Amino acid sequence: MEQEEQPIIESFESKLVKARDGVSESILFELSFDESIEIRCEVANSLNTPRFILEKMSTDVNEEVRSGISTNPNTRPLTQRK
């Protein structure tokens, strides 16, 4: 009997660690769309998050995420004024 593959559901803790550690641009980009505000805040605050991701996140609906972006040194001054 063949076993069906179960989709892998990534835990909140695992995503949080990836966001904090900034393991790769592609993972940070993916996490920047996460439904969790905490995950998006970690991406916004990470020094490993490149400018293009921060600029994309600058229109986030959550004020805490936008605040993290505005204090990230990778953010362009123009983005900080939005």
N, C-alpha and C positions, 0 to 999 in steps of 0.2 A: 504494500500500500504506500503510495506516494504521500509525502507530507506537503501540505500547502505552505508556501512561504508567507509568513506574517509580516505585515509592514512594520518597519522599525520606527517606533515613536521615540523621538529624542526627549530626554527628560529636561525639565526646566533648569536643573542644576548644571547639566552638561552644556546647555546653551549659554548659561550665565558665565561659565568658565571660558568658553570659546570667545564670548564677547569681551571679557576682561583681558584675556591673553592676546586677542587679535591675531589668531593663528594664520589667517590668510585674508587677502582682500575679498576673495569670492565668498568666504564664510561670513565676513563682516557685512558684505553687501546683502546676502541672504537674511542675516539676522536684523538688518535695518528695517525689514518689512515685517518682523515678528509681531504677533498680536499683543505680546507682553510689553507693558511700558517699562518694566525693569530691564528687560533685555535691550530694548531700544536705547534706554538711558546709558547702559554700559557701553554700547557701540558709540554713542555720541560722546562719551567721556574718554574713550580709549585713544591713547596717543598713537596707536597703530592704525587708526581709521583714516584712510586717505581723504583728501579734500573733496573729491567728486562725490563720495558717499555722504559726507557731512552736508554738502550743498543740497543734495537730494533730500536729506532729512530735515532741512531747515524749514520746511513747510509742514512738519509733523503737527498733528492736532494737539499733542500734549505739551504743555508749557515746560515741564521738567526736562523733556527730551530737547526742546529748543534751547533751554538754559544750558544744558550740557554742551551743546554745539557751540554756543556763544563763548564759552570759556575754554574750548579746545584750541590749543595753539595752531592746529592745522587748518583752522577756519579762516577764510579770507575776510578782510574787514568789510567788504561789501555784503557778504552773507550775514555778518553779525548785525547789520542794520535792518534786516527784514523783520 
